[in-house]
Amino acid sequence: MLTEDIRDLLTDTTDLNQLKWDLNRLQPVDVGDYITQLPEQQRAIAFRLLNKAQAIDVFEYLPTEVQEELINSLHDVQVVQLVEAMSPDERAELFDELPAGVIKRLLQQLSSEERQATATILGYPEGTAGRVMTTEYVRLRQGLTVGEALSKIRRQDEDKETIYYAYVTDDNRTLVRVVSLRQLLFTFPDVFIKDIASDRVIKVRTETPQEEVARIMQRYDLIAIPVVDREDRLVGIVTIDDVMDILEEEATEDIQKLAGVSGDEAALSSPLLTIRNRLPWLLGIMALYIGAASAIAPFQSVIAAVPVLAVIMPIFSNTGGTVGIQSLTVTIRGLGVGEVTAKDTLKILRKELLAGLGTALALATTMFLLSLIWAQPQERWVALIAGMVMATNTIVAVTLGTLLPMGLTRLKLDPALISGPLVTTMLDTIGFLTFLSLISLALNVFHLPT
């Protein structure tokens, strides 16, 4: 593999010229991957071998922590060149991670135009369209002809992040129309922009949540979407590459929350980071399980009297928790991609209950048969209660898996806050308490044999 070849070259200083040639002929995104995978002490060596144009392109593809590491190892002039060449949204993302002193020093050395663009983006709340937008876009006045527009794009807009769309504004920068580059290329030069541009503009506001921006772009198959302020003035655009990052970030966050993992942990994160991210959740879940254990504690004599209960109870825990997580995952996914909203709560609950009834019948029958097999002849009455409680717990599981995330959504909270371990613990407590209470009742009231 080329990655291994590059690592080998780094260990041999006689091959640095070959390494330099290899790195500068690769795609920037691939070089970024290679540098990221290198040991920390070798990253700066590899990066310094890049020519200026390649270094600028590669820098944007590096993770923020690697960018920060390189900033600390490069001279100020090199750093300013790299940061100045970044798109405003990427620069704002980097500044979010840098110490305040470093940010202040870099801002002072940027051009006034780039400093203003960065400050504008940093002024919007995190997770909004304003924070992820770029201020590099093509803007046209509606009084221009097609020929004048193309001439303006050639002269002034070659460095814009995307030119697939041009945004038409009035004298107050109010967004009024949008026109594609294809329309401009295949229209006569003397035709006015306003005669071919569409007034059906799909746009978002600066305060629009980033996940909603991603859903809108996905729904309408957009490569870019304009961002306007409260007066409908055009202030930036969100591009498709930003949306891909947003979707990955949101999916990762939801999966981690559902699994009870906090923070931004990756597969190759350090063991210390892994412990720091997971341990608080595990301690919290352990505390929750004290509730489940407390539900069992008063029934120790019942379990001692009916030993088969120790065999049956783990099945309640695993099955009920899995049913709850299935329902929870489907509901959170539907909310996450905009497939459903909180208004659809009753529809989803009806569907889950109908499916839950069929599932409950199958699981209850299975539980009944297994209990018959494992129980001693005098304990077989336990099978009937076990089947009944399994059916009940299944219905409770699908209900909780639906209503909990929907309830959080109505409260304007992230539905992914309801994690799988939390639902499992709740179901364990309910299931154990119900099952053992009925067993105790049967023993005390009906004097069934044990």
Order of alpha helices (4+ residues) and beta strands (2+ residues): alpha-alpha-alpha-alpha-alpha-alpha-alpha-alpha-alpha-alpha-alpha-beta-alpha-beta-beta-alpha-alpha-beta-alpha-beta-beta-alpha-alpha-alpha-alpha-alpha-alpha-alpha
